[in-house]
């Protein structure tokens, strides 16, 4: 619920920031450039303010900022607990990691208690800590190494499913942004066709302006989509690395001692 409220607040902030930028700079600047071009008998210039002035581009930029927030939040959640992979959370106070008989003295309940009490609160929901706690609880109740291994595998599968479900909104935004650009294309072409009579009479300025709306909206939407897709693929790479690192950590620090 807390994450949902933060996401909704980020969307509202994106709307306010982008809209203020548009009404404060983009649209006045574009109107001034177009007015000057018309007075000189020229078509609208290919200035950045003219290219992004329409409503479809504004919506695309709003969704881009929101998508960047969602992706960067996922980055932060992964990177802030990455240091745990270099810490031995399993080593028991009464055992020696170098001792080959450490598996006989490993106090599972003490390790579970330490994970519950000594891990920072912002790391308790990290995939590594949750996998270790769940697996150790399973081993403590069954004293069966196979159950321990099965618990690790099931937790990693659940982590992959959870990450995939959390990425649903990001995937939707990456799909929606080009779609909004195509809506601008349809709108621009429709306006251009409605001005066909004026073009046949010799005035093609209205038609060219409408076609500019069509092509500019698609251009901006596709560029934003490419940018977000790059960030999203980097996020997926981090998520896959997190699953692999969790598996390697469990093999190195847990299964090797309780095999």
VMD Tcl script that draws the C-alpha trace (Angstrom):
set ca {
  {0.00 0.00 0.00}
  {2.85 2.36 0.87}
  {4.57 1.68 -2.46}
  {1.29 2.28 -4.30}
  {0.86 5.67 -2.64}
  {4.43 6.63 -3.52}
  {3.86 5.58 -7.12}
  {0.62 7.62 -7.31}
  {2.39 10.64 -5.79}
  {5.18 10.30 -8.37}
  {2.57 10.29 -11.16}
  {0.96 13.48 -9.81}
  {4.35 15.18 -9.50}
  {5.20 14.17 -13.08}
  {1.92 15.65 -14.34}
  {2.48 18.95 -12.50}
  {6.15 19.33 -13.50}
  {5.64 18.53 -17.18}
  {2.48 20.64 -17.50}
  {4.15 23.66 -15.85}
  {7.09 23.28 -18.22}
  {4.75 23.16 -21.20}
  {2.62 26.16 -20.27}
  {5.61 28.14 -19.04}
  {8.04 27.54 -21.91}
  {7.21 25.01 -24.63}
  {3.87 26.28 -25.93}
  {4.68 30.03 -25.71}
  {8.00 29.44 -27.45}
  {6.40 27.25 -30.14}
  {3.60 29.80 -30.72}
  {6.16 32.58 -31.11}
  {8.25 30.58 -33.61}
  {5.20 29.57 -35.65}
  {3.85 33.12 -35.67}
  {7.19 34.44 -36.90}
  {7.36 31.78 -39.63}
  {3.83 32.63 -40.82}
  {4.67 36.33 -40.98}
  {7.64 35.47 -43.19}
  {5.53 33.19 -45.39}
  {7.40 30.08 -44.25}
  {6.35 26.75 -42.77}
  {6.77 25.98 -39.08}
  {10.48 25.54 -38.19}
  {11.89 22.21 -36.96}
  {12.65 23.60 -33.53}
  {12.51 21.32 -30.48}
  {9.72 23.42 -28.94}
  {7.62 23.04 -32.11}
  {8.24 19.31 -32.29}
  {7.11 18.59 -28.71}
  {4.35 21.22 -28.36}
  {1.28 18.97 -28.80}
  {-0.74 17.17 -26.14}
  {0.37 13.67 -27.18}
  {4.01 14.57 -26.61}
  {3.15 16.10 -23.23}
  {1.44 12.88 -22.14}
  {4.43 10.85 -23.37}
  {6.82 12.94 -21.27}
  {4.59 12.54 -18.20}
  {4.58 8.77 -18.63}
  {8.34 8.81 -19.25}
  {9.02 10.53 -15.91}
  {6.69 8.13 -14.13}
  {8.32 5.13 -15.80}
  {11.77 6.42 -14.84}
  {10.62 6.68 -11.22}
  {9.32 3.09 -11.23}
  {12.52 1.76 -12.81}
  {14.87 3.75 -10.58}
  {12.92 2.69 -7.48}
  {13.45 -0.94 -8.48}
  {17.15 -0.19 -9.06}
  {17.40 1.31 -5.58}
  {15.68 -1.65 -3.90}
  {18.17 -4.04 -5.49}
  {21.34 -2.01 -5.00}
  {20.71 -1.02 -1.37}
  {20.85 -4.68 -0.26}
  {23.55 -5.85 -2.68}
  {26.19 -5.59 0.06}
  {24.51 -8.49 1.90}
  {25.95 -10.92 -0.64}
  {29.44 -10.18 0.69}
  {28.44 -10.74 4.35}
  {28.38 -14.18 6.00}
  {24.92 -14.15 7.59}
  {24.98 -17.89 8.34}
  {28.12 -18.14 10.45}
  {27.15 -19.18 13.93}
  {28.82 -17.75 17.00}
  {29.69 -21.24 18.25}
  {31.02 -22.59 14.96}
  {34.09 -22.00 12.86}
  {33.63 -21.54 9.13}
  {36.99 -23.12 8.48}
  {36.20 -26.25 10.46}
  {35.04 -29.17 8.33}
  {32.82 -30.27 11.20}
  {31.04 -26.93 11.35}
  {27.88 -28.55 10.08}
  {27.62 -30.48 13.34}
  {27.69 -27.36 15.51}
  {25.65 -24.99 13.37}
  {22.84 -23.64 15.54}
  {20.02 -23.04 13.06}
  {17.65 -21.47 15.60}
  {20.33 -19.02 16.72}
  {20.95 -18.02 13.11}
  {17.24 -17.47 12.53}
  {17.04 -15.35 15.68}
  {20.03 -13.27 14.55}
  {18.46 -12.72 11.13}
  {15.28 -11.53 12.85}
  {16.98 -9.16 15.26}
  {20.28 -7.97 13.80}
  {19.44 -7.36 10.15}
  {18.55 -3.69 9.43}
  {14.83 -3.12 9.04}
  {15.16 -1.92 5.44}
  {16.89 -5.19 4.51}
  {14.45 -7.60 6.13}
  {12.37 -7.84 2.95}
  {15.37 -8.42 0.71}
  {15.16 -11.65 -1.33}
  {18.34 -13.02 0.25}
  {17.18 -12.61 3.86}
  {13.69 -13.92 3.10}
  {15.12 -16.96 1.30}
  {17.51 -17.72 4.17}
  {14.82 -17.35 6.84}
  {12.30 -19.50 4.98}
  {14.87 -22.19 4.18}
  {16.26 -22.32 7.70}
  {12.77 -22.54 9.19}
  {12.07 -25.48 6.90}
  {15.32 -27.18 7.92}
  {14.73 -26.47 11.61}
  {11.31 -28.15 11.53}
  {12.25 -31.14 9.33}
  {16.03 -31.53 9.79}
  {16.09 -32.63 6.15}
  {18.65 -31.24 3.71}
  {16.46 -32.03 0.69}
  {13.64 -29.94 2.17}
  {16.14 -27.14 2.69}
  {17.21 -27.31 -0.95}
  {13.58 -27.44 -2.12}
  {12.76 -24.40 -0.01}
  {15.59 -22.43 -1.63}
  {14.39 -23.37 -5.12}
  {10.77 -22.49 -4.36}
  {11.77 -19.13 -2.90}
  {13.84 -18.29 -5.96}
  {10.95 -19.23 -8.25}
  {8.61 -17.07 -6.18}
  {11.12 -14.20 -6.40}
  {11.20 -14.47 -10.21}
  {7.39 -14.42 -10.36}
  {7.23 -11.44 -7.98}
  {9.74 -9.46 -10.01}
  {7.85 -10.22 -13.21}
  {4.55 -9.05 -11.70}
  {6.14 -5.85 -10.35}
  {7.40 -5.05 -13.84}
  {3.90 -5.18 -15.33}
  {3.27 -1.44 -15.06}
  {6.64 -0.63 -16.61}
  {5.87 -2.92 -19.56}
  {2.49 -1.25 -19.94}
  {4.07 2.22 -20.06}
  {6.61 1.11 -22.66}
  {3.69 -0.18 -24.76}
  {1.39 2.80 -24.08}
  {3.84 5.56 -25.05}
  {4.17 4.52 -28.75}
  {0.40 3.97 -28.82}
  {-0.17 7.56 -27.70}
  {2.23 8.68 -30.42}
  {0.18 6.79 -32.99}
  {-2.97 8.50 -31.69}
  {-1.27 11.81 -32.48}
  {-0.46 10.45 -35.94}
  {-4.09 9.56 -36.59}
  {-5.24 12.95 -35.28}
  {-2.76 14.83 -37.46}
  {-3.60 12.87 -40.60}
  {-7.31 13.39 -39.94}
  {-6.80 17.15 -39.67}
  {-4.70 17.14 -42.84}
  {-7.41 15.32 -44.79}
  {-10.03 17.77 -43.57}
  {-7.95 20.58 -45.10}
  {-7.61 18.93 -48.51}
  {-9.88 21.55 -50.13}
  {-7.61 24.36 -48.96}
  {-4.58 22.47 -50.29}
  {-6.26 22.05 -53.70}
  {-6.95 25.77 -53.70}
  {-3.23 26.40 -53.26}
  {-2.89 26.91 -49.49}
  {-0.99 23.91 -48.15}
  {0.18 25.49 -44.88}
  {-2.69 24.00 -42.87}
  {-2.10 20.53 -44.28}
  {1.65 20.65 -43.62}
  {1.08 21.80 -40.04}
  {-1.33 18.91 -39.45}
  {1.11 16.42 -40.96}
  {3.74 17.89 -38.66}
  {1.54 16.95 -35.70}
  {1.27 13.40 -37.05}
  {4.97 12.81 -37.57}
  {6.23 14.73 -34.53}
  {4.09 12.78 -32.09}
  {5.31 9.45 -33.48}
  {8.94 10.60 -33.45}
  {8.86 11.75 -29.83}
  {6.95 8.68 -28.63}
  {9.34 6.23 -30.30}
  {12.42 8.00 -28.92}
  {10.99 7.95 -25.39}
  {10.03 4.30 -25.76}
  {13.58 3.39 -26.84}
  {15.01 5.22 -23.82}
  {12.66 3.51 -21.36}
  {13.27 0.12 -22.98}
  {17.02 0.54 -22.39}
  {16.47 1.33 -18.71}
  {14.05 -1.58 -18.37}
  {16.48 -4.07 -19.89}
  {19.16 -2.89 -17.44}
  {16.67 -3.45 -14.62}
  {15.92 -6.98 -15.84}
  {19.65 -7.68 -15.96}
  {19.98 -6.59 -12.32}
  {16.99 -8.69 -11.30}
  {18.35 -11.80 -13.01}
  {21.72 -11.17 -11.37}
  {20.00 -10.90 -7.98}
  {18.39 -14.33 -8.40}
  {21.70 -15.89 -9.48}
  {23.58 -14.22 -6.61}
  {21.01 -15.49 -4.12}
  {21.37 -19.04 -5.43}
  {25.18 -18.82 -5.29}
  {25.07 -17.39 -1.77}
  {22.85 -20.22 -0.52}
  {25.12 -22.80 -2.14}
  {28.28 -21.25 -0.70}
  {27.23 -20.28 2.83}
  {24.29 -22.57 3.62}
  {24.13 -25.82 1.68}
  {27.87 -26.37 1.86}
  {27.69 -26.31 5.68}
  {24.52 -28.36 6.11}
  {25.05 -30.95 3.46}
}
mol new
graphics top color blue
foreach p $ca { graphics top sphere $p radius 0.5 }
foreach p [lrange $ca 0 end-1] q [lrange $ca 1 end] { graphics top cylinder $p $q radius 0.2 }
display resetview
